[in-house]
Amino acid sequence: MTLKSFEDTEAWRLAREFCKDIYKIIQYEGLKTDYRLKDQINGSSGSIMDNISDGFERRGTKSS
C-alpha cells in the first residue's frame, strides 16, 4: 500500500480524532475561562497533526 498523503496515515487520522476530542473537553466550564491553559492544550493537540504532516513531507528523514 502506497501512501499518497499524510491524511492517508492511520496516525494522522487518530491525531485528528484526538484533536476533536480535546476541543470538546476544553469547552467545559472549568477550562473555558482559563484562556491560557485552554489555548496551550488546544495548540499542543494540533501540533501532533502538524508534526505528522511535516515528517511525511520529509519522507521520514531527520532534519539537521
PDB file of N, CA, C, O and CB in Angstrom:
ATOM      1  N   MET A   1       0.842  -1.185   0.000  1.00  0.00           N
ATOM      2  CA  MET A   1       0.000   0.000   0.000  1.00  0.00           C
ATOM      3  C   MET A   1       0.887   1.248   0.000  1.00  0.00           C
ATOM      4  O   MET A   1       1.761   1.399   0.853  1.00  0.00           O
ATOM      5  CB  MET A   1      -0.958  -0.001   1.225  1.00  0.00           C
ATOM      6  N   THR A   2       0.657   2.113  -0.941  1.00  0.00           N
ATOM      7  CA  THR A   2       1.419   3.348  -1.038  1.00  0.00           C
ATOM      8  C   THR A   2       0.580   4.497  -0.496  1.00  0.00           C
ATOM      9  O   THR A   2      -0.579   4.679  -0.867  1.00  0.00           O
ATOM     10  CB  THR A   2       1.851   3.622  -2.499  1.00  0.00           C
ATOM     11  N   LEU A   3       1.189   5.251   0.375  1.00  0.00           N
ATOM     12  CA  LEU A   3       0.506   6.412   0.941  1.00  0.00           C
ATOM     13  C   LEU A   3       0.810   7.632   0.080  1.00  0.00           C
ATOM     14  O   LEU A   3       1.974   7.967  -0.138  1.00  0.00           O
ATOM     15  CB  LEU A   3       0.937   6.655   2.419  1.00  0.00           C
ATOM     16  N   LYS A   4      -0.220   8.285  -0.401  1.00  0.00           N
ATOM     17  CA  LYS A   4      -0.028   9.448  -1.259  1.00  0.00           C
ATOM     18  C   LYS A   4      -0.020  10.752  -0.471  1.00  0.00           C
ATOM     19  O   LYS A   4       0.518  11.761  -0.926  1.00  0.00           O
ATOM     20  CB  LYS A   4      -1.110   9.496  -2.313  1.00  0.00           C
ATOM     21  N   SER A   5      -0.620  10.720   0.715  1.00  0.00           N
ATOM     22  CA  SER A   5      -0.739  11.930   1.510  1.00  0.00           C
ATOM     23  C   SER A   5      -0.677  11.567   2.988  1.00  0.00           C
ATOM     24  O   SER A   5      -1.000  10.445   3.378  1.00  0.00           O
ATOM     25  CB  SER A   5      -2.051  12.683   1.181  1.00  0.00           C
ATOM     26  N   PHE A   6      -0.263  12.522   3.798  1.00  0.00           N
ATOM     27  CA  PHE A   6      -0.223  12.273   5.239  1.00  0.00           C
ATOM     28  C   PHE A   6      -1.610  11.994   5.789  1.00  0.00           C
ATOM     29  O   PHE A   6      -1.743  11.325   6.814  1.00  0.00           O
ATOM     30  CB  PHE A   6       0.394  13.460   5.969  1.00  0.00           C
ATOM     31  N   GLU A   7      -2.646  12.495   5.126  1.00  0.00           N
ATOM     32  CA  GLU A   7      -4.014  12.241   5.567  1.00  0.00           C
ATOM     33  C   GLU A   7      -4.407  10.769   5.418  1.00  0.00           C
ATOM     34  O   GLU A   7      -5.390  10.320   6.008  1.00  0.00           O
ATOM     35  CB  GLU A   7      -4.979  13.113   4.783  1.00  0.00           C
ATOM     36  N   ASP A   8      -3.634  10.026   4.628  1.00  0.00           N
ATOM     37  CA  ASP A   8      -3.897   8.596   4.438  1.00  0.00           C
ATOM     38  C   ASP A   8      -3.359   7.751   5.587  1.00  0.00           C
ATOM     39  O   ASP A   8      -3.718   6.580   5.709  1.00  0.00           O
ATOM     40  CB  ASP A   8      -3.286   8.123   3.130  1.00  0.00           C
ATOM     41  N   THR A   9      -2.510   8.322   6.426  1.00  0.00           N
ATOM     42  CA  THR A   9      -1.913   7.541   7.511  1.00  0.00           C
ATOM     43  C   THR A   9      -2.891   7.392   8.674  1.00  0.00           C
ATOM     44  O   THR A   9      -3.669   8.295   8.983  1.00  0.00           O
ATOM     45  CB  THR A   9      -0.611   8.202   7.995  1.00  0.00           C
ATOM     46  N   GLU A  10      -2.825   6.238   9.298  1.00  0.00           N
ATOM     47  CA  GLU A  10      -3.691   5.995  10.455  1.00  0.00           C
ATOM     48  C   GLU A  10      -3.318   6.934  11.605  1.00  0.00           C
ATOM     49  O   GLU A  10      -4.186   7.411  12.337  1.00  0.00           O
ATOM     50  CB  GLU A  10      -3.589   4.517  10.911  1.00  0.00           C
ATOM     51  N   ALA A  11      -2.026   7.189  11.753  1.00  0.00           N
ATOM     52  CA  ALA A  11      -1.569   8.062  12.841  1.00  0.00           C
ATOM     53  C   ALA A  11      -2.178   9.450  12.724  1.00  0.00           C
ATOM     54  O   ALA A  11      -2.609  10.022  13.726  1.00  0.00           O
ATOM     55  CB  ALA A  11      -0.040   8.164  12.841  1.00  0.00           C
ATOM     56  N   TRP A  12      -2.220   9.998  11.521  1.00  0.00           N
ATOM     57  CA  TRP A  12      -2.781  11.342  11.340  1.00  0.00           C
ATOM     58  C   TRP A  12      -4.289  11.331  11.592  1.00  0.00           C
ATOM     59  O   TRP A  12      -4.824  12.256  12.203  1.00  0.00           O
ATOM     60  CB  TRP A  12      -2.481  11.870   9.917  1.00  0.00           C
ATOM     61  N   ARG A  13      -4.973  10.288  11.122  1.00  0.00           N
ATOM     62  CA  ARG A  13      -6.429  10.210  11.349  1.00  0.00           C
ATOM     63  C   ARG A  13      -6.737  10.105  12.838  1.00  0.00           C
ATOM     64  O   ARG A  13      -7.680  10.730  13.323  1.00  0.00           O
ATOM     65  CB  ARG A  13      -7.036   8.999  10.598  1.00  0.00           C
ATOM     66  N   LEU A  14      -5.942   9.315  13.569  1.00  0.00           N
ATOM     67  CA  LEU A  14      -6.137   9.211  15.022  1.00  0.00           C
ATOM     68  C   LEU A  14      -5.836  10.533  15.717  1.00  0.00           C
ATOM     69  O   LEU A  14      -6.536  10.925  16.650  1.00  0.00           O
ATOM     70  CB  LEU A  14      -5.248   8.103  15.602  1.00  0.00           C
ATOM     71  N   ALA A  15      -4.800  11.214  15.262  1.00  0.00           N
ATOM     72  CA  ALA A  15      -4.455  12.513  15.837  1.00  0.00           C
ATOM     73  C   ALA A  15      -5.571  13.524  15.594  1.00  0.00           C
ATOM     74  O   ALA A  15      -5.850  14.359  16.454  1.00  0.00           O
ATOM     75  CB  ALA A  15      -3.133  13.031  15.246  1.00  0.00           C
ATOM     76  N   ARG A  16      -6.206  13.452  14.438  1.00  0.00           N
ATOM     77  CA  ARG A  16      -7.325  14.354  14.129  1.00  0.00           C
ATOM     78  C   ARG A  16      -8.501  14.094  15.066  1.00  0.00           C
ATOM     79  O   ARG A  16      -9.118  15.029  15.575  1.00  0.00           O
ATOM     80  CB  ARG A  16      -7.771  14.185  12.659  1.00  0.00           C
ATOM     81  N   GLU A  17      -8.806  12.810  15.290  1.00  0.00           N
ATOM     82  CA  GLU A  17      -9.885  12.473  16.224  1.00  0.00           C
ATOM     83  C   GLU A  17      -9.540  12.924  17.644  1.00  0.00           C
ATOM     84  O   GLU A  17     -10.398  13.427  18.369  1.00  0.00           O
ATOM     85  CB  GLU A  17     -10.161  10.956  16.202  1.00  0.00           C
ATOM     86  N   PHE A  18      -8.278  12.739  18.035  1.00  0.00           N
ATOM     87  CA  PHE A  18      -7.814  13.186  19.343  1.00  0.00           C
ATOM     88  C   PHE A  18      -7.989  14.696  19.484  1.00  0.00           C
ATOM     89  O   PHE A  18      -8.447  15.182  20.518  1.00  0.00           O
ATOM     90  CB  PHE A  18      -6.341  12.795  19.555  1.00  0.00           C
ATOM     91  N   CYS A  19      -7.626  15.422  18.453  1.00  0.00           N
ATOM     92  CA  CYS A  19      -7.750  16.877  18.463  1.00  0.00           C
ATOM     93  C   CYS A  19      -9.223  17.299  18.613  1.00  0.00           C
ATOM     94  O   CYS A  19      -9.530  18.241  19.343  1.00  0.00           O
ATOM     95  CB  CYS A  19      -7.150  17.474  17.169  1.00  0.00           C
ATOM     96  N   LYS A  20     -10.112  16.609  17.931  1.00  0.00           N
ATOM     97  CA  LYS A  20     -11.544  16.894  18.057  1.00  0.00           C
ATOM     98  C   LYS A  20     -12.025  16.634  19.482  1.00  0.00           C
ATOM     99  O   LYS A  20     -12.803  17.412  20.034  1.00  0.00           O
ATOM    100  CB  LYS A  20     -12.354  16.041  17.061  1.00  0.00           C
ATOM    101  N   ASP A  21     -11.553  15.526  20.077  1.00  0.00           N
ATOM    102  CA  ASP A  21     -11.936  15.199  21.449  1.00  0.00           C
ATOM    103  C   ASP A  21     -11.419  16.253  22.427  1.00  0.00           C
ATOM    104  O   ASP A  21     -12.135  16.657  23.343  1.00  0.00           O
ATOM    105  CB  ASP A  21     -11.405  13.811  21.837  1.00  0.00           C
ATOM    106  N   ILE A  22     -10.188  16.692  22.235  1.00  0.00           N
ATOM    107  CA  ILE A  22      -9.605  17.726  23.088  1.00  0.00           C
ATOM    108  C   ILE A  22     -10.425  19.008  22.984  1.00  0.00           C
ATOM    109  O   ILE A  22     -10.688  19.660  23.995  1.00  0.00           O
ATOM    110  CB  ILE A  22      -8.131  17.993  22.700  1.00  0.00           C
ATOM    111  N   TYR A  23     -10.826  19.369  21.776  1.00  0.00           N
ATOM    112  CA  TYR A  23     -11.628  20.587  21.592  1.00  0.00           C
ATOM    113  C   TYR A  23     -12.933  20.496  22.383  1.00  0.00           C
ATOM    114  O   TYR A  23     -13.359  21.474  22.998  1.00  0.00           O
ATOM    115  CB  TYR A  23     -11.931  20.819  20.090  1.00  0.00           C
ATOM    116  N   LYS A  24     -13.564  19.326  22.368  1.00  0.00           N
ATOM    117  CA  LYS A  24     -14.801  19.148  23.139  1.00  0.00           C
ATOM    118  C   LYS A  24     -14.537  19.285  24.636  1.00  0.00           C
ATOM    119  O   LYS A  24     -15.330  19.890  25.358  1.00  0.00           O
ATOM    120  CB  LYS A  24     -15.429  17.775  22.839  1.00  0.00           C
ATOM    121  N   ILE A  25     -13.428  18.727  25.098  1.00  0.00           N
ATOM    122  CA  ILE A  25     -13.098  18.773  26.517  1.00  0.00           C
ATOM    123  C   ILE A  25     -12.851  20.202  26.988  1.00  0.00           C
ATOM    124  O   ILE A  25     -13.303  20.582  28.068  1.00  0.00           O
ATOM    125  CB  ILE A  25     -11.874  17.912  26.801  1.00  0.00           C
ATOM    126  N   ILE A  26     -12.145  20.993  26.197  1.00  0.00           N
ATOM    127  CA  ILE A  26     -11.811  22.351  26.647  1.00  0.00           C
ATOM    128  C   ILE A  26     -13.001  23.300  26.609  1.00  0.00           C
ATOM    129  O   ILE A  26     -12.893  24.449  27.040  1.00  0.00           O
ATOM    130  CB  ILE A  26     -10.700  22.914  25.795  1.00  0.00           C
ATOM    131  N   GLN A  27     -14.123  22.835  26.104  1.00  0.00           N
ATOM    132  CA  GLN A  27     -15.336  23.650  26.118  1.00  0.00           C
ATOM    133  C   GLN A  27     -16.068  23.592  27.456  1.00  0.00           C
ATOM    134  O   GLN A  27     -16.980  24.379  27.709  1.00  0.00           O
ATOM    135  CB  GLN A  27     -16.265  23.206  25.014  1.00  0.00           C
ATOM    136  N   TYR A  28     -15.656  22.642  28.319  1.00  0.00           N
ATOM    137  CA  TYR A  28     -16.287  22.542  29.634  1.00  0.00           C
ATOM    138  C   TYR A  28     -15.986  23.779  30.466  1.00  0.00           C
ATOM    139  O   TYR A  28     -14.971  24.445  30.263  1.00  0.00           O
ATOM    140  CB  TYR A  28     -15.812  21.280  30.368  1.00  0.00           C
ATOM    141  N   GLU A  29     -16.848  24.071  31.374  1.00  0.00           N
ATOM    142  CA  GLU A  29     -16.805  25.297  32.167  1.00  0.00           C
ATOM    143  C   GLU A  29     -15.457  25.557  32.843  1.00  0.00           C
ATOM    144  O   GLU A  29     -14.973  26.689  32.833  1.00  0.00           O
ATOM    145  CB  GLU A  29     -17.872  25.247  33.209  1.00  0.00           C
ATOM    146  N   GLY A  30     -14.848  24.530  33.427  1.00  0.00           N
ATOM    147  CA  GLY A  30     -13.593  24.730  34.157  1.00  0.00           C
ATOM    148  C   GLY A  30     -12.460  25.248  33.289  1.00  0.00           C
ATOM    149  O   GLY A  30     -11.691  26.106  33.721  1.00  0.00           O
ATOM    150  N   LEU A  31     -12.348  24.742  32.084  1.00  0.00           N
ATOM    151  CA  LEU A  31     -11.281  25.176  31.181  1.00  0.00           C
ATOM    152  C   LEU A  31     -11.704  26.330  30.283  1.00  0.00           C
ATOM    153  O   LEU A  31     -10.865  27.046  29.736  1.00  0.00           O
ATOM    154  CB  LEU A  31     -10.826  24.018  30.329  1.00  0.00           C
ATOM    155  N   LYS A  32     -12.985  26.499  30.140  1.00  0.00           N
ATOM    156  CA  LYS A  32     -13.498  27.514  29.219  1.00  0.00           C
ATOM    157  C   LYS A  32     -13.028  28.923  29.594  1.00  0.00           C
ATOM    158  O   LYS A  32     -12.809  29.759  28.718  1.00  0.00           O
ATOM    159  CB  LYS A  32     -15.021  27.468  29.192  1.00  0.00           C
ATOM    160  N   THR A  33     -12.876  29.181  30.882  1.00  0.00           N
ATOM    161  CA  THR A  33     -12.493  30.523  31.321  1.00  0.00           C
ATOM    162  C   THR A  33     -10.994  30.682  31.537  1.00  0.00           C
ATOM    163  O   THR A  33     -10.515  31.802  31.715  1.00  0.00           O
ATOM    164  CB  THR A  33     -13.214  30.864  32.592  1.00  0.00           C
ATOM    165  N   ASP A  34     -10.242  29.579  31.525  1.00  0.00           N
ATOM    166  CA  ASP A  34      -8.785  29.656  31.663  1.00  0.00           C
ATOM    167  C   ASP A  34      -8.185  29.684  30.255  1.00  0.00           C
ATOM    168  O   ASP A  34      -7.765  28.658  29.721  1.00  0.00           O
ATOM    169  CB  ASP A  34      -8.215  28.441  32.506  1.00  0.00           C
ATOM    170  N   TYR A  35      -8.157  30.881  29.672  1.00  0.00           N
ATOM    171  CA  TYR A  35      -7.801  31.033  28.269  1.00  0.00           C
ATOM    172  C   TYR A  35      -6.381  30.569  27.958  1.00  0.00           C
ATOM    173  O   TYR A  35      -6.142  29.960  26.915  1.00  0.00           O
ATOM    174  CB  TYR A  35      -7.960  32.464  27.863  1.00  0.00           C
ATOM    175  N   ARG A  36      -5.460  30.849  28.836  1.00  0.00           N
ATOM    176  CA  ARG A  36      -4.070  30.470  28.587  1.00  0.00           C
ATOM    177  C   ARG A  36      -3.919  28.948  28.543  1.00  0.00           C
ATOM    178  O   ARG A  36      -3.299  28.404  27.628  1.00  0.00           O
ATOM    179  CB  ARG A  36      -3.150  31.064  29.669  1.00  0.00           C
ATOM    180  N   LEU A  37      -4.487  28.273  29.530  1.00  0.00           N
ATOM    181  CA  LEU A  37      -4.412  26.812  29.570  1.00  0.00           C
ATOM    182  C   LEU A  37      -5.171  26.205  28.397  1.00  0.00           C
ATOM    183  O   LEU A  37      -4.692  25.265  27.763  1.00  0.00           O
ATOM    184  CB  LEU A  37      -4.970  26.276  30.899  1.00  0.00           C
ATOM    185  N   LYS A  38      -6.348  26.738  28.112  1.00  0.00           N
ATOM    186  CA  LYS A  38      -7.163  26.239  27.007  1.00  0.00           C
ATOM    187  C   LYS A  38      -6.407  26.367  25.683  1.00  0.00           C
ATOM    188  O   LYS A  38      -6.392  25.430  24.885  1.00  0.00           O
ATOM    189  CB  LYS A  38      -8.502  27.002  26.936  1.00  0.00           C
ATOM    190  N   ASP A  39      -5.788  27.509  25.450  1.00  0.00           N
ATOM    191  CA  ASP A  39      -5.039  27.717  24.213  1.00  0.00           C
ATOM    192  C   ASP A  39      -3.818  26.808  24.124  1.00  0.00           C
ATOM    193  O   ASP A  39      -3.488  26.308  23.048  1.00  0.00           O
ATOM    194  CB  ASP A  39      -4.607  29.169  24.104  1.00  0.00           C
ATOM    195  N   GLN A  40      -3.151  26.596  25.251  1.00  0.00           N
ATOM    196  CA  GLN A  40      -1.976  25.733  25.258  1.00  0.00           C
ATOM    197  C   GLN A  40      -2.364  24.280  24.952  1.00  0.00           C
ATOM    198  O   GLN A  40      -1.699  23.610  24.163  1.00  0.00           O
ATOM    199  CB  GLN A  40      -1.258  25.820  26.617  1.00  0.00           C
ATOM    200  N   ILE A  41      -3.424  23.807  25.569  1.00  0.00           N
ATOM    201  CA  ILE A  41      -3.882  22.437  25.329  1.00  0.00           C
ATOM    202  C   ILE A  41      -4.338  22.270  23.882  1.00  0.00           C
ATOM    203  O   ILE A  41      -3.998  21.284  23.228  1.00  0.00           O
ATOM    204  CB  ILE A  41      -5.028  22.070  26.295  1.00  0.00           C
ATOM    205  N   ASN A  42      -5.094  23.220  23.397  1.00  0.00           N
ATOM    206  CA  ASN A  42      -5.589  23.159  22.026  1.00  0.00           C
ATOM    207  C   ASN A  42      -4.441  23.204  21.023  1.00  0.00           C
ATOM    208  O   ASN A  42      -4.434  22.451  20.049  1.00  0.00           O
ATOM    209  CB  ASN A  42      -6.562  24.307  21.762  1.00  0.00           C
ATOM    210  N   GLY A  43      -3.476  24.082  21.259  1.00  0.00           N
ATOM    211  CA  GLY A  43      -2.335  24.188  20.360  1.00  0.00           C
ATOM    212  C   GLY A  43      -1.475  22.943  20.346  1.00  0.00           C
ATOM    213  O   GLY A  43      -1.008  22.517  19.289  1.00  0.00           O
ATOM    214  N   SER A  44      -1.262  22.360  21.507  1.00  0.00           N
ATOM    215  CA  SER A  44      -0.415  21.167  21.564  1.00  0.00           C
ATOM    216  C   SER A  44      -1.085  19.973  20.897  1.00  0.00           C
ATOM    217  O   SER A  44      -0.408  19.153  20.276  1.00  0.00           O
ATOM    218  CB  SER A  44      -0.074  20.828  23.012  1.00  0.00           C
ATOM    219  N   SER A  45      -2.396  19.864  21.016  1.00  0.00           N
ATOM    220  CA  SER A  45      -3.076  18.747  20.345  1.00  0.00           C
ATOM    221  C   SER A  45      -3.020  18.923  18.827  1.00  0.00           C
ATOM    222  O   SER A  45      -2.895  17.943  18.093  1.00  0.00           O
ATOM    223  CB  SER A  45      -4.550  18.641  20.817  1.00  0.00           C
ATOM    224  N   GLY A  46      -3.110  20.149  18.361  1.00  0.00           N
ATOM    225  CA  GLY A  46      -2.999  20.408  16.918  1.00  0.00           C
ATOM    226  C   GLY A  46      -1.601  20.181  16.387  1.00  0.00           C
ATOM    227  O   GLY A  46      -1.424  19.828  15.221  1.00  0.00           O
ATOM    228  N   SER A  47      -0.605  20.381  17.236  1.00  0.00           N
ATOM    229  CA  SER A  47       0.772  20.203  16.772  1.00  0.00           C
ATOM    230  C   SER A  47       1.086  18.738  16.481  1.00  0.00           C
ATOM    231  O   SER A  47       2.031  18.446  15.748  1.00  0.00           O
ATOM    232  CB  SER A  47       1.750  20.745  17.809  1.00  0.00           C
ATOM    233  N   ILE A  48       0.316  17.821  17.040  1.00  0.00           N
ATOM    234  CA  ILE A  48       0.518  16.403  16.729  1.00  0.00           C
ATOM    235  C   ILE A  48       0.290  16.177  15.236  1.00  0.00           C
ATOM    236  O   ILE A  48       1.103  15.535  14.571  1.00  0.00           O
ATOM    237  CB  ILE A  48      -0.436  15.502  17.576  1.00  0.00           C
ATOM    238  N   MET A  49      -0.803  16.697  14.718  1.00  0.00           N
ATOM    239  CA  MET A  49      -1.091  16.563  13.292  1.00  0.00           C
ATOM    240  C   MET A  49      -0.032  17.276  12.455  1.00  0.00           C
ATOM    241  O   MET A  49       0.384  16.767  11.414  1.00  0.00           O
ATOM    242  CB  MET A  49      -2.484  17.122  12.971  1.00  0.00           C
ATOM    243  N   ASP A  50       0.403  18.448  12.903  1.00  0.00           N
ATOM    244  CA  ASP A  50       1.438  19.198  12.184  1.00  0.00           C
ATOM    245  C   ASP A  50       2.737  18.406  12.097  1.00  0.00           C
ATOM    246  O   ASP A  50       3.368  18.353  11.041  1.00  0.00           O
ATOM    247  CB  ASP A  50       1.694  20.544  12.868  1.00  0.00           C
ATOM    248  N   ASN A  51       3.132  17.791  13.206  1.00  0.00           N
ATOM    249  CA  ASN A  51       4.379  17.021  13.223  1.00  0.00           C
ATOM    250  C   ASN A  51       4.306  15.802  12.307  1.00  0.00           C
ATOM    251  O   ASN A  51       5.286  15.459  11.646  1.00  0.00           O
ATOM    252  CB  ASN A  51       4.703  16.579  14.647  1.00  0.00           C
ATOM    253  N   ILE A  52       3.163  15.158  12.268  1.00  0.00           N
ATOM    254  CA  ILE A  52       2.994  14.007  11.380  1.00  0.00           C
ATOM    255  C   ILE A  52       3.086  14.447   9.924  1.00  0.00           C
ATOM    256  O   ILE A  52       3.752  13.795   9.120  1.00  0.00           O
ATOM    257  CB  ILE A  52       1.645  13.307  11.645  1.00  0.00           C
ATOM    258  N   SER A  53       2.425  15.546   9.582  1.00  0.00           N
ATOM    259  CA  SER A  53       2.472  16.011   8.192  1.00  0.00           C
ATOM    260  C   SER A  53       3.880  16.472   7.811  1.00  0.00           C
ATOM    261  O   SER A  53       4.323  16.225   6.689  1.00  0.00           O
ATOM    262  CB  SER A  53       1.467  17.156   7.977  1.00  0.00           C
ATOM    263  N   ASP A  54       4.586  17.135   8.723  1.00  0.00           N
ATOM    264  CA  ASP A  54       5.964  17.562   8.444  1.00  0.00           C
ATOM    265  C   ASP A  54       6.865  16.356   8.208  1.00  0.00           C
ATOM    266  O   ASP A  54       7.676  16.356   7.283  1.00  0.00           O
ATOM    267  CB  ASP A  54       6.515  18.414   9.604  1.00  0.00           C
ATOM    268  N   GLY A  55       6.726  15.336   9.036  1.00  0.00           N
ATOM    269  CA  GLY A  55       7.528  14.130   8.865  1.00  0.00           C
ATOM    270  C   GLY A  55       7.215  13.416   7.561  1.00  0.00           C
ATOM    271  O   GLY A  55       8.111  12.869   6.919  1.00  0.00           O
ATOM    272  N   PHE A  56       5.968  13.418   7.174  1.00  0.00           N
ATOM    273  CA  PHE A  56       5.576  12.774   5.916  1.00  0.00           C
ATOM    274  C   PHE A  56       6.176  13.522   4.736  1.00  0.00           C
ATOM    275  O   PHE A  56       6.656  12.902   3.787  1.00  0.00           O
ATOM    276  CB  PHE A  56       4.036  12.713   5.785  1.00  0.00           C
ATOM    277  N   GLU A  57       6.155  14.840   4.787  1.00  0.00           N
ATOM    278  CA  GLU A  57       6.708  15.661   3.702  1.00  0.00           C
ATOM    279  C   GLU A  57       8.200  15.407   3.528  1.00  0.00           C
ATOM    280  O   GLU A  57       8.704  15.435   2.405  1.00  0.00           O
ATOM    281  CB  GLU A  57       6.458  17.151   3.976  1.00  0.00           C
ATOM    282  N   ARG A  58       8.915  15.159   4.630  1.00  0.00           N
ATOM    283  CA  ARG A  58      10.359  14.892   4.569  1.00  0.00           C
ATOM    284  C   ARG A  58      10.639  13.427   4.275  1.00  0.00           C
ATOM    285  O   ARG A  58      11.797  13.036   4.126  1.00  0.00           O
ATOM    286  CB  ARG A  58      11.034  15.295   5.882  1.00  0.00           C
ATOM    287  N   ARG A  59       9.593  12.614   4.190  1.00  0.00           N
ATOM    288  CA  ARG A  59       9.710  11.176   3.975  1.00  0.00           C
ATOM    289  C   ARG A  59      10.514  10.502   5.074  1.00  0.00           C
ATOM    290  O   ARG A  59      11.242   9.540   4.832  1.00  0.00           O
ATOM    291  CB  ARG A  59      10.347  10.900   2.633  1.00  0.00           C
ATOM    292  N   GLY A  60      10.366  11.030   6.300  1.00  0.00           N
ATOM    293  CA  GLY A  60      10.978  10.393   7.451  1.00  0.00           C
ATOM    294  C   GLY A  60      12.452  10.696   7.654  1.00  0.00           C
ATOM    295  O   GLY A  60      13.065  10.139   8.565  1.00  0.00           O
ATOM    296  N   THR A  61      13.046  11.565   6.832  1.00  0.00           N
ATOM    297  CA  THR A  61      14.458  11.892   7.026  1.00  0.00           C
ATOM    298  C   THR A  61      14.607  12.832   8.190  1.00  0.00           C
ATOM    299  O   THR A  61      13.744  13.670   8.452  1.00  0.00           O
ATOM    300  CB  THR A  61      15.063  12.509   5.763  1.00  0.00           C
ATOM    301  N   LYS A  62      15.723  12.684   8.890  1.00  0.00           N
ATOM    302  CA  LYS A  62      15.981  13.534  10.056  1.00  0.00           C
ATOM    303  C   LYS A  62      16.346  14.941   9.589  1.00  0.00           C
ATOM    304  O   LYS A  62      17.068  15.123   8.609  1.00  0.00           O
ATOM    305  CB  LYS A  62      17.118  12.939  10.939  1.00  0.00           C
ATOM    306  N   SER A  63      15.831  15.923  10.310  1.00  0.00           N
ATOM    307  CA  SER A  63      16.232  17.296  10.000  1.00  0.00           C
ATOM    308  C   SER A  63      17.483  17.626  10.777  1.00  0.00           C
ATOM    309  O   SER A  63      17.703  17.082  11.859  1.00  0.00           O
ATOM    310  CB  SER A  63      15.101  18.304  10.327  1.00  0.00           C
ATOM    311  N   SER A  64      18.309  18.513  10.243  1.00  0.00           N
ATOM    312  CA  SER A  64      19.563  18.841  10.916  1.00  0.00           C
ATOM    313  C   SER A  64      19.441  20.011  11.825  1.00  0.00           C
ATOM    314  O   SER A  64      20.419  20.404  12.460  1.00  0.00           O
ATOM    315  CB  SER A  64      20.626  19.107   9.929  1.00  0.00           C
TER     316      SER A  64
END
